[in-house]
Amino acid sequence: MPGGKVVVFTGLLNHCRSDSEIATIIAHEVAHAVARHLAEQILKNVWLTYLKLILYQFVMPDIVNTMSNFLLRLPFSRRIRMEMEADYIGLLLLASAGHDP
């Protein structure tokens, strides 16, 4: 979250069997913040909105919406890359803190 905050719902704690599992999940979420994934996602959405507004002038809105939804769901999309990057950074954070995930 902006401002360096991480929120942990108590329901998550019920599903974790150890402190290491909780630390792994928190490290993954902190990694998203370190990699600035939220800012990257917001910027992508802004550019996509601009592109859609331009295309609406020349193409039917239903076609534009279908195309944008299709592109956002492609395999190996940016979202998958962000998750893999957060996993990697999270593991580095855990290792540097002395945890064994």
Secondary structure, DSSP 8 states (H G I E B T S, - for coil): -TTT-----HHHHHH-SSHHHHHHHHHHHHHHHHTTHHHHHHHHHHHHHHHHHHHHTTS-HHHHHHHHHHHHT-TT-HHHHHHHHHHHHHHHHHHHTT---
